[in-house]
């Protein structure tokens, strides 16, 4: 069974589970916070890992 983790830039690992659904919901929530510049995840990269490899990545683009 795969191991899933969600990692947020300045927070670290926010979830570690063997359930893909939980990982996806958590990833989506933190990605939304990052995009909306809300909370501790504001503007931070968010990565969903599957078995130690990136599965989805969100990196906030820097403005000039």
C-alpha positions in Angstrom: 0.0 0.0 0.0 1.4 3.4 -1.0 2.4 6.0 1.6 1.2 9.5 1.0 2.5 12.8 2.5 1.6 16.4 2.1 4.4 18.8 2.7 3.9 22.6 3.0 7.0 24.9 2.7 7.3 26.7 6.0 5.2 24.2 8.0 6.6 20.8 7.0 4.7 17.5 6.8 1.1 18.2 7.6 -0.2 14.7 6.9 1.2 11.2 6.5 -1.2 8.4 5.6 -1.8 5.3 3.6 -5.2 6.7 2.3 -5.0 8.6 -1.0 -8.3 10.4 -0.4 -7.2 12.0 2.9 -3.9 13.1 1.2 -5.7 14.6 -1.8 -8.2 16.5 0.4 -5.4 17.8 2.6 -3.3 18.8 -0.5 -6.2 20.7 -2.0 -6.9 22.6 1.2 -3.3 23.7 1.6 -2.9 24.5 -2.1 -6.0 26.8 -1.8 -4.6 28.5 1.2 -1.3 29.1 -0.6 -3.1 30.5 -3.7 -5.4 32.7 -1.7 -2.5 34.0 0.5 -4.4 32.8 3.6 -3.0 31.4 6.8 0.5 29.9 7.5 0.5 28.3 4.0 0.1 31.7 2.2 2.3 31.8 -0.8 4.1 28.6 0.2 4.9 25.6 -2.0 2.7 22.5 -1.4 3.7 19.0 -2.4 1.8 15.7 -2.4 4.3 12.8 -2.2 3.6 9.2 -3.0 6.2 6.8 -1.6 8.7 9.6 -1.3 8.3 10.9 -4.8 6.4 14.1 -5.9 3.0 13.3 -7.2 1.5 16.8 -7.4 3.4 20.1 -6.7 2.1 23.6 -6.3 4.8 26.4 -6.2 3.5 30.0 -5.9 5.0 32.1 -8.7 7.0 35.0 -7.7 5.9 38.4 -8.8 8.5 40.8 -10.3 
